[in-house]
Amino acid sequence: MANQTETISERGSNPALGAVYICLAITIMVTNVVIIVINVKSRHLQIPTLHILTGIAVFAFVTGLHLLMYDVPLLFSAQMTCNSTFTTAGTIMANLLQALNFFQATLAVLDRYVAVCHPLRYISIVTGRNILLAMFAYAGLCFVVVSFGLSLLHEMP
């Protein structure tokens, strides 16, 4: 099957909004790189909760990168021709990042719940290993949920 292209013209050209998006994306990326570096380099900050925050920072960095690579070019051209594979990949990536950010926030809430409700058992329940297992399980769950949702959208007329 040959690559199909489509013209995206619903949004129209909006360079001012594009400039704001560029600033926003760069700010998101820089601040999250700082968070990641601080959490990885500081030995005294190696607690399970900060592993969750580092995961959130990684997904936020990738979200800023996605914004910069996918959404910004669409704002600078009124008639932009995109490969349908590019459009589909951008949609999948945006949905997956939203799901991952949601599940990472849920994991952070669960971590705090255990800390408040079971303060004496917190250290034995919330270990670095358990956090990493939960993060990978959530990432797998996100991939399944997004794949299922997109497959349903693909089957719609």
C-alpha positions in Angstrom: 0.0 0.0 0.0 1.5 3.3 -1.0 1.8 6.2 1.4 -1.1 8.5 1.3 -0.9 12.2 2.0 -3.5 14.6 3.3 -3.7 18.3 3.5 -4.3 19.8 6.9 -6.0 23.1 6.6 -8.6 23.3 9.3 -6.3 25.1 11.8 -4.9 27.6 9.4 -1.6 29.4 9.8 -1.0 31.0 13.3 2.6 31.9 13.7 2.0 33.7 17.0 0.5 30.6 18.6 3.4 28.6 17.0 5.9 30.9 18.8 4.1 30.4 22.1 4.1 26.6 21.5 7.9 26.7 20.8 8.6 28.6 24.0 6.3 26.2 26.0 7.9 23.1 24.5 11.4 24.3 25.2 10.5 25.3 28.8 8.9 21.9 29.4 11.9 20.1 28.0 14.5 22.2 29.9 12.8 22.1 33.3 12.2 18.3 33.1 15.8 17.7 32.1 16.9 19.6 35.2 14.5 17.5 37.3 15.8 14.3 35.8 19.5 15.2 36.2 19.0 16.3 39.9 17.1 13.1 40.7 19.6 10.8 39.0 22.8 12.6 40.2 21.8 13.1 43.8 22.5 10.0 45.9 20.5 11.2 48.9 17.4 11.6 46.7 17.2 7.9 45.7 13.9 7.2 47.3 11.0 5.4 45.5 8.8 8.5 45.4 11.4 10.3 43.4 11.6 7.4 40.9 8.0 8.2 40.2 8.7 11.9 39.8 11.6 11.1 37.5 9.3 9.0 35.4 6.8 11.8 35.2 9.6 14.2 34.2 10.7 11.8 31.4 7.2 11.6 30.0 6.7 15.3 30.3 10.0 15.8 28.4 8.8 13.5 25.6 5.5 15.4 25.6 7.4 18.7 25.0 9.4 17.0 22.3 6.2 15.7 20.7 4.7 19.2 20.9 7.8 20.7 19.2 8.0 18.1 16.5 4.4 17.5 15.7 2.1 20.4 16.7 4.4 23.4 16.1 4.9 22.8 12.3 1.2 22.6 11.8 0.8 26.2 13.2 3.2 27.7 10.7 1.6 26.5 7.5 -1.9 27.0 6.4 -1.6 24.2 3.9 0.7 21.5 5.2 0.8 18.2 3.5 1.5 15.3 5.9 2.1 11.7 5.3 -0.8 9.7 6.8 1.7 7.5 8.6 3.1 10.7 10.2 -0.3 11.8 11.3 -1.2 8.4 12.7 2.1 8.1 14.5 1.6 11.6 16.0 -1.9 10.7 17.2 -0.7 7.4 18.7 2.2 9.1 20.5 0.0 11.9 21.9 -2.6 9.4 23.2 0.1 7.2 24.7 1.8 10.1 26.4 -1.5 11.3 27.9 -2.2 7.8 29.2 1.3 7.4 30.6 1.1 10.8 32.4 -2.3 9.9 33.9 -1.0 6.6 35.1 2.2 8.0 36.5 0.1 10.6 38.5 -2.1 7.7 39.7 1.0 5.8 40.9 2.2 8.9 42.7 -1.2 9.2 44.5 -1.0 5.5 45.4 2.5 6.0 46.8 1.3 8.9 49.0 -1.8 6.9 50.1 0.4 4.0 51.3 2.7 6.5 53.1 -0.3 8.1 55.0 -2.4 5.0 55.7 0.5 2.6 56.5 3.4 4.7 57.7 5.2 1.9 59.6 5.0 -0.6 56.7 5.7 2.0 53.9 9.4 1.2 53.6 8.7 -2.5 53.1 5.8 -2.0 50.7 7.1 0.8 48.6 10.6 -0.3 47.5 12.5 0.7 44.4 11.9 -2.7 42.9 8.1 -2.5 43.5 8.0 1.1 42.0 9.9 0.0 38.9 7.6 -3.0 38.5 4.5 -0.8 38.9 5.9 1.7 36.4 6.5 -1.0 33.8 3.1 -2.6 34.4 1.5 0.8 34.0 3.4 1.5 30.8 2.2 -1.9 29.4 -1.3 -1.2 30.5 -1.2 2.2 28.8 0.0 0.6 25.6 -2.8 -1.9 25.7 -5.5 0.7 26.5 -4.3 3.1 23.8 -4.0 0.3 21.2 -7.5 -0.9 22.0 -8.9 2.6 21.9 -7.2 3.4 18.6 -8.3 0.1 17.1 -11.9 1.0 17.9 -11.4 4.4 16.3 -9.9 2.8 13.2 -12.9 0.6 12.8 -15.4 3.5 12.9 -16.7 4.7 9.6 
